Amino acid sequence: MRTKVIIVCEECQSRNYHLTRNKFSEERLALRKYCPKCRKVTLHKETR
């Protein structure tokens, strides 16, 4: 079973990506993705 999550840039707090993940995993996603607002690759973390 998968759930929708939103990941947020750690630097500018903009919500850039919508992903799906495993519902039963307990840790939050943390990915290095491109932020169009910052115009560079930054750490993005899952919000709840």
Secondary structure, DSSP 8 states (H G I E B T S, - for coil): -EEEEEEEETTT--EEEEEEEETT--S--EEEEEETTTTEEEEEEE--
